[in-house]
Amino acid sequence: MSEITRLLEGWREGDEAASNQVLPLVYADLRRLARRELSRRGRQGTLQPTALVHEAYLRLAGPNERPWKNRGHFFAVAAQAMRQIVVDHARRRLSLKRGGGQHVLTLESDQIAVEDQAELLVALDQALQRLSELNERLTRVVECRFFAGLTAEETAEALNVTRRTVHRDWLKAQALLKQELAAAF
């Protein structure tokens, strides 16, 4: 059992010392995932990798149940949190387009252009919600691959399935989402 898995289990069981030791060990990986996800979207926006990682970690460390079983599963849950954050940010940007808001000043150069893709991200989230009603695992694969930028191998580990299953699910999810999004636009 890896040190991270051992600490995650301790954190899940309520060991506060373990929860404090986990962040330094997973921070670089979470930041890499966030940077990969955000870099795919451009640099004109306001959502930054550091902010995305911190917000995701706050959601993971909150008073909610800690469902992760191991390191891979933790990153799958983190991917889901990142998806929710990116979509929430897109929704806020859409609402600001309809009613004003202030200019956001950022101090970091790594940013996501959520404003430019806000409608698409919200439509994608709605399509993912419908997809999860059909097949929850397909949605988890999309969260890991698209929102967290995990490789097929990392996604397989996170979801406790084979790489081949991830590949099939990824292709199926892409096809179903393409149909959903084509109907929305």
PyMOL commands that place a pseudoatom at each C-alpha (Angstrom):
pseudoatom trace, name=CA, resn=MET, resi=1, chain=A, elem=C, hetatm=0, pos=[0.000, 0.000, 0.000]
pseudoatom trace, name=CA, resn=SER, resi=2, chain=A, elem=C, hetatm=0, pos=[1.440, 3.373, -0.993]
pseudoatom trace, name=CA, resn=GLU, resi=3, chain=A, elem=C, hetatm=0, pos=[1.950, 6.122, 1.553]
pseudoatom trace, name=CA, resn=ILE, resi=4, chain=A, elem=C, hetatm=0, pos=[-0.692, 8.251, -0.154]
pseudoatom trace, name=CA, resn=THR, resi=5, chain=A, elem=C, hetatm=0, pos=[-3.242, 5.423, -0.039]
pseudoatom trace, name=CA, resn=ARG, resi=6, chain=A, elem=C, hetatm=0, pos=[-2.454, 4.818, 3.640]
pseudoatom trace, name=CA, resn=LEU, resi=7, chain=A, elem=C, hetatm=0, pos=[-2.876, 8.518, 4.440]
pseudoatom trace, name=CA, resn=LEU, resi=8, chain=A, elem=C, hetatm=0, pos=[-6.076, 8.756, 2.402]
pseudoatom trace, name=CA, resn=GLU, resi=9, chain=A, elem=C, hetatm=0, pos=[-7.517, 5.834, 4.326]
pseudoatom trace, name=CA, resn=GLY, resi=10, chain=A, elem=C, hetatm=0, pos=[-6.553, 7.528, 7.577]
pseudoatom trace, name=CA, resn=TRP, resi=11, chain=A, elem=C, hetatm=0, pos=[-8.128, 10.764, 6.426]
pseudoatom trace, name=CA, resn=ARG, resi=12, chain=A, elem=C, hetatm=0, pos=[-11.292, 8.913, 5.409]
pseudoatom trace, name=CA, resn=GLU, resi=13, chain=A, elem=C, hetatm=0, pos=[-11.398, 7.399, 8.909]
pseudoatom trace, name=CA, resn=GLY, resi=14, chain=A, elem=C, hetatm=0, pos=[-11.121, 10.872, 10.463]
pseudoatom trace, name=CA, resn=ASP, resi=15, chain=A, elem=C, hetatm=0, pos=[-7.392, 11.103, 11.231]
pseudoatom trace, name=CA, resn=GLU, resi=16, chain=A, elem=C, hetatm=0, pos=[-6.721, 14.850, 11.047]
pseudoatom trace, name=CA, resn=ALA, resi=17, chain=A, elem=C, hetatm=0, pos=[-2.945, 14.376, 10.996]
pseudoatom trace, name=CA, resn=ALA, resi=18, chain=A, elem=C, hetatm=0, pos=[-3.303, 12.193, 7.898]
pseudoatom trace, name=CA, resn=SER, resi=19, chain=A, elem=C, hetatm=0, pos=[-5.443, 14.831, 6.183]
pseudoatom trace, name=CA, resn=ASN, resi=20, chain=A, elem=C, hetatm=0, pos=[-2.734, 17.436, 6.808]
pseudoatom trace, name=CA, resn=GLN, resi=21, chain=A, elem=C, hetatm=0, pos=[-0.045, 15.149, 5.367]
pseudoatom trace, name=CA, resn=VAL, resi=22, chain=A, elem=C, hetatm=0, pos=[-1.964, 14.272, 2.183]
pseudoatom trace, name=CA, resn=LEU, resi=23, chain=A, elem=C, hetatm=0, pos=[-2.049, 17.700, 0.556]
pseudoatom trace, name=CA, resn=PRO, resi=24, chain=A, elem=C, hetatm=0, pos=[1.722, 18.117, 0.128]
pseudoatom trace, name=CA, resn=LEU, resi=25, chain=A, elem=C, hetatm=0, pos=[1.894, 14.637, -1.409]
pseudoatom trace, name=CA, resn=VAL, resi=26, chain=A, elem=C, hetatm=0, pos=[-0.946, 15.078, -3.916]
pseudoatom trace, name=CA, resn=TYR, resi=27, chain=A, elem=C, hetatm=0, pos=[-0.687, 18.819, -4.590]
pseudoatom trace, name=CA, resn=ALA, resi=28, chain=A, elem=C, hetatm=0, pos=[1.762, 18.529, -7.491]
pseudoatom trace, name=CA, resn=ASP, resi=29, chain=A, elem=C, hetatm=0, pos=[-0.388, 15.866, -9.171]
pseudoatom trace, name=CA, resn=LEU, resi=30, chain=A, elem=C, hetatm=0, pos=[-3.580, 17.885, -8.669]
pseudoatom trace, name=CA, resn=ARG, resi=31, chain=A, elem=C, hetatm=0, pos=[-1.898, 21.005, -10.035]
pseudoatom trace, name=CA, resn=ARG, resi=32, chain=A, elem=C, hetatm=0, pos=[-0.610, 19.052, -13.048]
pseudoatom trace, name=CA, resn=LEU, resi=33, chain=A, elem=C, hetatm=0, pos=[-4.150, 17.798, -13.737]
pseudoatom trace, name=CA, resn=ALA, resi=34, chain=A, elem=C, hetatm=0, pos=[-5.595, 21.294, -13.352]
pseudoatom trace, name=CA, resn=ARG, resi=35, chain=A, elem=C, hetatm=0, pos=[-2.918, 22.871, -15.563]
pseudoatom trace, name=CA, resn=ARG, resi=36, chain=A, elem=C, hetatm=0, pos=[-3.484, 20.213, -18.255]
pseudoatom trace, name=CA, resn=GLU, resi=37, chain=A, elem=C, hetatm=0, pos=[-7.233, 20.743, -18.188]
pseudoatom trace, name=CA, resn=LEU, resi=38, chain=A, elem=C, hetatm=0, pos=[-7.049, 24.508, -18.232]
pseudoatom trace, name=CA, resn=SER, resi=39, chain=A, elem=C, hetatm=0, pos=[-4.347, 24.706, -20.888]
pseudoatom trace, name=CA, resn=ARG, resi=40, chain=A, elem=C, hetatm=0, pos=[-6.665, 22.958, -23.328]
pseudoatom trace, name=CA, resn=ARG, resi=41, chain=A, elem=C, hetatm=0, pos=[-9.050, 25.873, -23.070]
pseudoatom trace, name=CA, resn=GLY, resi=42, chain=A, elem=C, hetatm=0, pos=[-6.728, 28.822, -23.738]
pseudoatom trace, name=CA, resn=ARG, resi=43, chain=A, elem=C, hetatm=0, pos=[-5.347, 31.587, -21.581]
pseudoatom trace, name=CA, resn=GLN, resi=44, chain=A, elem=C, hetatm=0, pos=[-7.803, 34.464, -21.911]
pseudoatom trace, name=CA, resn=GLY, resi=45, chain=A, elem=C, hetatm=0, pos=[-10.032, 33.552, -18.985]
pseudoatom trace, name=CA, resn=THR, resi=46, chain=A, elem=C, hetatm=0, pos=[-9.948, 33.940, -15.266]
pseudoatom trace, name=CA, resn=LEU, resi=47, chain=A, elem=C, hetatm=0, pos=[-9.896, 30.425, -13.817]
pseudoatom trace, name=CA, resn=GLN, resi=48, chain=A, elem=C, hetatm=0, pos=[-6.365, 29.491, -12.784]
pseudoatom trace, name=CA, resn=PRO, resi=49, chain=A, elem=C, hetatm=0, pos=[-4.825, 26.075, -11.987]
pseudoatom trace, name=CA, resn=THR, resi=50, chain=A, elem=C, hetatm=0, pos=[-3.964, 27.123, -8.442]
pseudoatom trace, name=CA, resn=ALA, resi=51, chain=A, elem=C, hetatm=0, pos=[-7.512, 28.310, -7.802]
pseudoatom trace, name=CA, resn=LEU, resi=52, chain=A, elem=C, hetatm=0, pos=[-8.948, 25.151, -9.360]
pseudoatom trace, name=CA, resn=VAL, resi=53, chain=A, elem=C, hetatm=0, pos=[-6.740, 22.904, -7.213]
pseudoatom trace, name=CA, resn=HIS, resi=54, chain=A, elem=C, hetatm=0, pos=[-7.507, 24.827, -4.031]
pseudoatom trace, name=CA, resn=GLU, resi=55, chain=A, elem=C, hetatm=0, pos=[-11.239, 24.858, -4.663]
pseudoatom trace, name=CA, resn=ALA, resi=56, chain=A, elem=C, hetatm=0, pos=[-11.230, 21.131, -5.503]
pseudoatom trace, name=CA, resn=TYR, resi=57, chain=A, elem=C, hetatm=0, pos=[-9.237, 20.347, -2.380]
pseudoatom trace, name=CA, resn=LEU, resi=58, chain=A, elem=C, hetatm=0, pos=[-11.595, 22.421, -0.234]
pseudoatom trace, name=CA, resn=ARG, resi=59, chain=A, elem=C, hetatm=0, pos=[-14.516, 20.433, -1.613]
pseudoatom trace, name=CA, resn=LEU, resi=60, chain=A, elem=C, hetatm=0, pos=[-12.683, 17.176, -0.940]
pseudoatom trace, name=CA, resn=ALA, resi=61, chain=A, elem=C, hetatm=0, pos=[-11.688, 18.266, 2.574]
pseudoatom trace, name=CA, resn=GLY, resi=62, chain=A, elem=C, hetatm=0, pos=[-15.133, 19.595, 3.445]
pseudoatom trace, name=CA, resn=PRO, resi=63, chain=A, elem=C, hetatm=0, pos=[-17.519, 18.025, 5.917]
pseudoatom trace, name=CA, resn=ASN, resi=64, chain=A, elem=C, hetatm=0, pos=[-18.825, 15.600, 3.277]
pseudoatom trace, name=CA, resn=GLU, resi=65, chain=A, elem=C, hetatm=0, pos=[-18.291, 11.878, 3.255]
pseudoatom trace, name=CA, resn=ARG, resi=66, chain=A, elem=C, hetatm=0, pos=[-14.872, 10.881, 1.962]
pseudoatom trace, name=CA, resn=PRO, resi=67, chain=A, elem=C, hetatm=0, pos=[-15.650, 8.072, -0.481]
pseudoatom trace, name=CA, resn=TRP, resi=68, chain=A, elem=C, hetatm=0, pos=[-12.177, 7.362, -1.876]
pseudoatom trace, name=CA, resn=LYS, resi=69, chain=A, elem=C, hetatm=0, pos=[-10.683, 3.923, -1.501]
pseudoatom trace, name=CA, resn=ASN, resi=70, chain=A, elem=C, hetatm=0, pos=[-7.137, 4.540, -2.756]
pseudoatom trace, name=CA, resn=ARG, resi=71, chain=A, elem=C, hetatm=0, pos=[-4.921, 7.016, -4.576]
pseudoatom trace, name=CA, resn=GLY, resi=72, chain=A, elem=C, hetatm=0, pos=[-6.488, 6.400, -7.987]
pseudoatom trace, name=CA, resn=HIS, resi=73, chain=A, elem=C, hetatm=0, pos=[-9.997, 6.707, -6.658]
pseudoatom trace, name=CA, resn=PHE, resi=74, chain=A, elem=C, hetatm=0, pos=[-9.043, 9.946, -4.875]
pseudoatom trace, name=CA, resn=PHE, resi=75, chain=A, elem=C, hetatm=0, pos=[-7.970, 11.444, -8.211]
pseudoatom trace, name=CA, resn=ALA, resi=76, chain=A, elem=C, hetatm=0, pos=[-11.237, 10.302, -9.814]
pseudoatom trace, name=CA, resn=VAL, resi=77, chain=A, elem=C, hetatm=0, pos=[-13.166, 12.095, -7.066]
pseudoatom trace, name=CA, resn=ALA, resi=78, chain=A, elem=C, hetatm=0, pos=[-10.898, 15.132, -7.560]
pseudoatom trace, name=CA, resn=ALA, resi=79, chain=A, elem=C, hetatm=0, pos=[-11.695, 15.039, -11.293]
pseudoatom trace, name=CA, resn=GLN, resi=80, chain=A, elem=C, hetatm=0, pos=[-15.382, 15.122, -10.494]
pseudoatom trace, name=CA, resn=ALA, resi=81, chain=A, elem=C, hetatm=0, pos=[-14.844, 18.105, -8.176]
pseudoatom trace, name=CA, resn=MET, resi=82, chain=A, elem=C, hetatm=0, pos=[-12.861, 19.901, -10.888]
pseudoatom trace, name=CA, resn=ARG, resi=83, chain=A, elem=C, hetatm=0, pos=[-15.678, 19.312, -13.360]
pseudoatom trace, name=CA, resn=GLN, resi=84, chain=A, elem=C, hetatm=0, pos=[-18.185, 20.833, -10.961]
pseudoatom trace, name=CA, resn=ILE, resi=85, chain=A, elem=C, hetatm=0, pos=[-15.953, 23.847, -10.350]
pseudoatom trace, name=CA, resn=VAL, resi=86, chain=A, elem=C, hetatm=0, pos=[-15.329, 24.523, -14.054]
pseudoatom trace, name=CA, resn=VAL, resi=87, chain=A, elem=C, hetatm=0, pos=[-19.049, 24.205, -14.841]
pseudoatom trace, name=CA, resn=ASP, resi=88, chain=A, elem=C, hetatm=0, pos=[-20.037, 26.394, -11.860]
pseudoatom trace, name=CA, resn=HIS, resi=89, chain=A, elem=C, hetatm=0, pos=[-17.552, 29.001, -13.044]
pseudoatom trace, name=CA, resn=ALA, resi=90, chain=A, elem=C, hetatm=0, pos=[-19.025, 28.833, -16.558]
pseudoatom trace, name=CA, resn=ARG, resi=91, chain=A, elem=C, hetatm=0, pos=[-22.540, 29.267, -15.163]
pseudoatom trace, name=CA, resn=ARG, resi=92, chain=A, elem=C, hetatm=0, pos=[-21.456, 32.333, -13.187]
pseudoatom trace, name=CA, resn=ARG, resi=93, chain=A, elem=C, hetatm=0, pos=[-19.870, 33.790, -16.309]
pseudoatom trace, name=CA, resn=LEU, resi=94, chain=A, elem=C, hetatm=0, pos=[-23.081, 33.222, -18.265]
pseudoatom trace, name=CA, resn=SER, resi=95, chain=A, elem=C, hetatm=0, pos=[-25.139, 34.906, -15.560]
pseudoatom trace, name=CA, resn=LEU, resi=96, chain=A, elem=C, hetatm=0, pos=[-22.740, 37.868, -15.556]
pseudoatom trace, name=CA, resn=LYS, resi=97, chain=A, elem=C, hetatm=0, pos=[-23.182, 38.211, -19.312]
pseudoatom trace, name=CA, resn=ARG, resi=98, chain=A, elem=C, hetatm=0, pos=[-26.861, 38.723, -18.658]
pseudoatom trace, name=CA, resn=GLY, resi=99, chain=A, elem=C, hetatm=0, pos=[-26.578, 41.220, -15.845]
pseudoatom trace, name=CA, resn=GLY, resi=100, chain=A, elem=C, hetatm=0, pos=[-23.240, 42.932, -15.516]
pseudoatom trace, name=CA, resn=GLY, resi=101, chain=A, elem=C, hetatm=0, pos=[-20.518, 42.238, -13.023]
pseudoatom trace, name=CA, resn=GLN, resi=102, chain=A, elem=C, hetatm=0, pos=[-17.082, 43.599, -12.358]
pseudoatom trace, name=CA, resn=HIS, resi=103, chain=A, elem=C, hetatm=0, pos=[-13.868, 43.033, -14.277]
pseudoatom trace, name=CA, resn=VAL, resi=104, chain=A, elem=C, hetatm=0, pos=[-11.806, 40.296, -12.639]
pseudoatom trace, name=CA, resn=LEU, resi=105, chain=A, elem=C, hetatm=0, pos=[-8.136, 41.093, -12.068]
pseudoatom trace, name=CA, resn=THR, resi=106, chain=A, elem=C, hetatm=0, pos=[-5.862, 38.055, -12.050]
pseudoatom trace, name=CA, resn=LEU, resi=107, chain=A, elem=C, hetatm=0, pos=[-2.272, 37.821, -10.912]
pseudoatom trace, name=CA, resn=GLU, resi=108, chain=A, elem=C, hetatm=0, pos=[-1.280, 34.535, -12.543]
pseudoatom trace, name=CA, resn=SER, resi=109, chain=A, elem=C, hetatm=0, pos=[-0.687, 33.828, -16.201]
pseudoatom trace, name=CA, resn=ASP, resi=110, chain=A, elem=C, hetatm=0, pos=[-2.163, 30.298, -16.277]
pseudoatom trace, name=CA, resn=GLN, resi=111, chain=A, elem=C, hetatm=0, pos=[-5.850, 30.905, -16.918]
pseudoatom trace, name=CA, resn=ILE, resi=112, chain=A, elem=C, hetatm=0, pos=[-8.801, 29.190, -18.565]
pseudoatom trace, name=CA, resn=ALA, resi=113, chain=A, elem=C, hetatm=0, pos=[-11.055, 30.854, -21.099]
pseudoatom trace, name=CA, resn=VAL, resi=114, chain=A, elem=C, hetatm=0, pos=[-14.256, 29.693, -19.434]
pseudoatom trace, name=CA, resn=GLU, resi=115, chain=A, elem=C, hetatm=0, pos=[-16.038, 32.857, -20.587]
pseudoatom trace, name=CA, resn=ASP, resi=116, chain=A, elem=C, hetatm=0, pos=[-15.516, 31.929, -24.213]
pseudoatom trace, name=CA, resn=GLN, resi=117, chain=A, elem=C, hetatm=0, pos=[-16.840, 28.399, -23.682]
pseudoatom trace, name=CA, resn=ALA, resi=118, chain=A, elem=C, hetatm=0, pos=[-19.363, 28.968, -20.899]
pseudoatom trace, name=CA, resn=GLU, resi=119, chain=A, elem=C, hetatm=0, pos=[-22.425, 27.945, -22.912]
pseudoatom trace, name=CA, resn=LEU, resi=120, chain=A, elem=C, hetatm=0, pos=[-20.678, 24.835, -24.191]
pseudoatom trace, name=CA, resn=LEU, resi=121, chain=A, elem=C, hetatm=0, pos=[-19.514, 23.848, -20.690]
pseudoatom trace, name=CA, resn=VAL, resi=122, chain=A, elem=C, hetatm=0, pos=[-23.009, 24.248, -19.252]
pseudoatom trace, name=CA, resn=ALA, resi=123, chain=A, elem=C, hetatm=0, pos=[-24.484, 22.244, -22.153]
pseudoatom trace, name=CA, resn=LEU, resi=124, chain=A, elem=C, hetatm=0, pos=[-21.785, 19.599, -21.615]
pseudoatom trace, name=CA, resn=ASP, resi=125, chain=A, elem=C, hetatm=0, pos=[-22.647, 19.393, -17.925]
pseudoatom trace, name=CA, resn=GLN, resi=126, chain=A, elem=C, hetatm=0, pos=[-26.331, 18.894, -18.746]
pseudoatom trace, name=CA, resn=ALA, resi=127, chain=A, elem=C, hetatm=0, pos=[-25.421, 16.224, -21.302]
pseudoatom trace, name=CA, resn=LEU, resi=128, chain=A, elem=C, hetatm=0, pos=[-23.212, 14.511, -18.699]
pseudoatom trace, name=CA, resn=GLN, resi=129, chain=A, elem=C, hetatm=0, pos=[-26.087, 14.496, -16.230]
pseudoatom trace, name=CA, resn=ARG, resi=130, chain=A, elem=C, hetatm=0, pos=[-28.273, 12.751, -18.804]
pseudoatom trace, name=CA, resn=LEU, resi=131, chain=A, elem=C, hetatm=0, pos=[-25.414, 10.388, -19.658]
pseudoatom trace, name=CA, resn=SER, resi=132, chain=A, elem=C, hetatm=0, pos=[-25.003, 9.429, -15.992]
pseudoatom trace, name=CA, resn=GLU, resi=133, chain=A, elem=C, hetatm=0, pos=[-28.644, 8.354, -15.953]
pseudoatom trace, name=CA, resn=LEU, resi=134, chain=A, elem=C, hetatm=0, pos=[-27.794, 5.888, -18.734]
pseudoatom trace, name=CA, resn=ASN, resi=135, chain=A, elem=C, hetatm=0, pos=[-24.362, 4.813, -17.517]
pseudoatom trace, name=CA, resn=GLU, resi=136, chain=A, elem=C, hetatm=0, pos=[-22.605, 6.349, -14.521]
pseudoatom trace, name=CA, resn=ARG, resi=137, chain=A, elem=C, hetatm=0, pos=[-19.213, 4.893, -15.464]
pseudoatom trace, name=CA, resn=LEU, resi=138, chain=A, elem=C, hetatm=0, pos=[-19.240, 6.675, -18.831]
pseudoatom trace, name=CA, resn=THR, resi=139, chain=A, elem=C, hetatm=0, pos=[-19.638, 9.963, -16.981]
pseudoatom trace, name=CA, resn=ARG, resi=140, chain=A, elem=C, hetatm=0, pos=[-16.773, 9.114, -14.618]
pseudoatom trace, name=CA, resn=VAL, resi=141, chain=A, elem=C, hetatm=0, pos=[-14.547, 8.310, -17.609]
pseudoatom trace, name=CA, resn=VAL, resi=142, chain=A, elem=C, hetatm=0, pos=[-15.347, 11.706, -19.149]
pseudoatom trace, name=CA, resn=GLU, resi=143, chain=A, elem=C, hetatm=0, pos=[-14.634, 13.467, -15.849]
pseudoatom trace, name=CA, resn=CYS, resi=144, chain=A, elem=C, hetatm=0, pos=[-11.291, 11.739, -15.515]
pseudoatom trace, name=CA, resn=ARG, resi=145, chain=A, elem=C, hetatm=0, pos=[-10.205, 12.081, -19.144]
pseudoatom trace, name=CA, resn=PHE, resi=146, chain=A, elem=C, hetatm=0, pos=[-11.689, 15.477, -20.065]
pseudoatom trace, name=CA, resn=PHE, resi=147, chain=A, elem=C, hetatm=0, pos=[-11.916, 17.475, -16.850]
pseudoatom trace, name=CA, resn=ALA, resi=148, chain=A, elem=C, hetatm=0, pos=[-8.894, 16.116, -14.977]
pseudoatom trace, name=CA, resn=GLY, resi=149, chain=A, elem=C, hetatm=0, pos=[-6.821, 15.242, -18.046]
pseudoatom trace, name=CA, resn=LEU, resi=150, chain=A, elem=C, hetatm=0, pos=[-5.972, 11.751, -16.793]
pseudoatom trace, name=CA, resn=THR, resi=151, chain=A, elem=C, hetatm=0, pos=[-4.486, 9.276, -19.226]
pseudoatom trace, name=CA, resn=ALA, resi=152, chain=A, elem=C, hetatm=0, pos=[-6.329, 6.063, -20.061]
pseudoatom trace, name=CA, resn=GLU, resi=153, chain=A, elem=C, hetatm=0, pos=[-4.062, 4.191, -17.645]
pseudoatom trace, name=CA, resn=GLU, resi=154, chain=A, elem=C, hetatm=0, pos=[-4.646, 6.706, -14.833]
pseudoatom trace, name=CA, resn=THR, resi=155, chain=A, elem=C, hetatm=0, pos=[-8.395, 6.611, -15.478]
pseudoatom trace, name=CA, resn=ALA, resi=156, chain=A, elem=C, hetatm=0, pos=[-8.389, 2.802, -15.397]
pseudoatom trace, name=CA, resn=GLU, resi=157, chain=A, elem=C, hetatm=0, pos=[-6.613, 2.867, -12.044]
pseudoatom trace, name=CA, resn=ALA, resi=158, chain=A, elem=C, hetatm=0, pos=[-8.926, 5.555, -10.680]
pseudoatom trace, name=CA, resn=LEU, resi=159, chain=A, elem=C, hetatm=0, pos=[-12.082, 3.680, -11.698]
pseudoatom trace, name=CA, resn=ASN, resi=160, chain=A, elem=C, hetatm=0, pos=[-10.716, 0.200, -11.021]
pseudoatom trace, name=CA, resn=VAL, resi=161, chain=A, elem=C, hetatm=0, pos=[-11.341, -1.048, -14.562]
pseudoatom trace, name=CA, resn=THR, resi=162, chain=A, elem=C, hetatm=0, pos=[-9.079, -2.123, -17.413]
pseudoatom trace, name=CA, resn=ARG, resi=163, chain=A, elem=C, hetatm=0, pos=[-7.481, 0.301, -19.854]
pseudoatom trace, name=CA, resn=ARG, resi=164, chain=A, elem=C, hetatm=0, pos=[-9.430, -1.382, -22.628]
pseudoatom trace, name=CA, resn=THR, resi=165, chain=A, elem=C, hetatm=0, pos=[-12.708, -0.708, -20.801]
pseudoatom trace, name=CA, resn=VAL, resi=166, chain=A, elem=C, hetatm=0, pos=[-11.700, 2.940, -20.426]
pseudoatom trace, name=CA, resn=HIS, resi=167, chain=A, elem=C, hetatm=0, pos=[-10.968, 3.129, -24.151]
pseudoatom trace, name=CA, resn=ARG, resi=168, chain=A, elem=C, hetatm=0, pos=[-14.356, 1.634, -25.084]
pseudoatom trace, name=CA, resn=ASP, resi=169, chain=A, elem=C, hetatm=0, pos=[-16.204, 3.812, -22.562]
pseudoatom trace, name=CA, resn=TRP, resi=170, chain=A, elem=C, hetatm=0, pos=[-14.367, 6.927, -23.756]
pseudoatom trace, name=CA, resn=LEU, resi=171, chain=A, elem=C, hetatm=0, pos=[-15.354, 6.285, -27.384]
pseudoatom trace, name=CA, resn=LYS, resi=172, chain=A, elem=C, hetatm=0, pos=[-18.957, 5.513, -26.438]
pseudoatom trace, name=CA, resn=ALA, resi=173, chain=A, elem=C, hetatm=0, pos=[-19.220, 8.573, -24.181]
pseudoatom trace, name=CA, resn=GLN, resi=174, chain=A, elem=C, hetatm=0, pos=[-17.784, 10.834, -26.882]
pseudoatom trace, name=CA, resn=ALA, resi=175, chain=A, elem=C, hetatm=0, pos=[-20.304, 9.558, -29.426]
pseudoatom trace, name=CA, resn=LEU, resi=176, chain=A, elem=C, hetatm=0, pos=[-23.254, 9.974, -27.067]
pseudoatom trace, name=CA, resn=LEU, resi=177, chain=A, elem=C, hetatm=0, pos=[-22.130, 13.429, -25.969]
pseudoatom trace, name=CA, resn=LYS, resi=178, chain=A, elem=C, hetatm=0, pos=[-21.605, 14.500, -29.567]
pseudoatom trace, name=CA, resn=GLN, resi=179, chain=A, elem=C, hetatm=0, pos=[-25.226, 13.579, -30.314]
pseudoatom trace, name=CA, resn=GLU, resi=180, chain=A, elem=C, hetatm=0, pos=[-26.462, 15.410, -27.191]
pseudoatom trace, name=CA, resn=LEU, resi=181, chain=A, elem=C, hetatm=0, pos=[-24.462, 18.538, -27.922]
pseudoatom trace, name=CA, resn=ALA, resi=182, chain=A, elem=C, hetatm=0, pos=[-25.423, 18.562, -31.603]
pseudoatom trace, name=CA, resn=ALA, resi=183, chain=A, elem=C, hetatm=0, pos=[-29.062, 18.629, -30.534]
pseudoatom trace, name=CA, resn=ALA, resi=184, chain=A, elem=C, hetatm=0, pos=[-28.353, 21.491, -28.112]
pseudoatom trace, name=CA, resn=PHE, resi=185, chain=A, elem=C, hetatm=0, pos=[-26.616, 23.710, -30.657]
for i in range(1, 185): cmd.bond("trace and resi %d" % i, "trace and resi %d" % (i + 1))
show_as sticks, trace
zoom trace
